Amino acid sequence: MDSSTSRRHFHWTQKVGSQEEDDPCPLPSLKPSSEPAELDPEEIKKKKNRVVSPEPPPTRRKMPAVAVARLRSVLRVFAKSRSTLSPCLGSRVIGTLFGSRRGHVHFAFQRDPNSEPALLVELATPIAGLVKEMASGLVRIALECDREKEGEKKAARLLEEPLWRTFCNGRKSGFATKKDCGAKEMKILKAVEPISMGAGVLPRSYESEAGSDDEIMYMRARFERIVGSKDSEAFYMVNPDSNGTPELSIYLLRV
């Protein structure tokens, strides 16, 4: 190869390299910068002093006056119905048997002396006959009602049954009916309220029937209540002078 050819080749290479070095518009570098961008001190101060306002609480919607009045009336009726329900009985109750000399036996069970009776039943047995039975020895009174049949409405509480078959010392003695405590019955219970245990006669002013001139006989004592199941309860009269044997026992049975 001659010297002119080698000089031309050498000159071309030199020219290309010089063009790369003297390029007026070089490509930007893609290498990321390791130095962080500087922030304005005033901007940093503004971010620190910035207060984030809390979200406003949800507003409560007020009920209309008509709805409030209606709700209060419903609650008032519900409370009144609850107060008219029979009070619950505990393991010790107050039992009172009473009736006019020529009338039928009534007996009531109360939670305490000044409460309304949880159970008030009128027996077909004359009170004179019950007094004779008690004078001769122990008395067992059984009240039976029918269990609901399959498919019938669910039975009420045992103390709320309306009709009972009565047995006194094993002998059938007619029927007994549940009664509401009226003004006359409540007057008698209020008259014997101070008495914890005992028997006696009330004046004629406490007559149980209009136009009756009979005196009211009563017997009052504490009873121990034992619940066998939802279909059976027993009430045993507590008498400290009977050596632990109750003189009077009343059984409620659903058979």
Buried (B, 14 or more C-beta within 10 A) or exposed (E): EEEEEEEEEEEEEEEEEEEEEEEEEEEEEEEEEEEEEEEEEEEEEEEEEEEEEEEEEEEEEEEEEEEEEEEEEEEEEEEEEEEEEBEEBEEEBBBBBBBBBEBBBBBBBBBEBEBBBBBBBBBEBBBBBBBEBBEEEBBBBBBBBEEEEEEEEEBEEBBEBEEBBBBBEEEEBEEBBBBEBEEEBBBBBEBBBEBEBEBEEBEEEBBBEEEBEBBBBBBBBBBBBEEEEEEBBBBBBBBEEEEEEBBBBBBBBBE
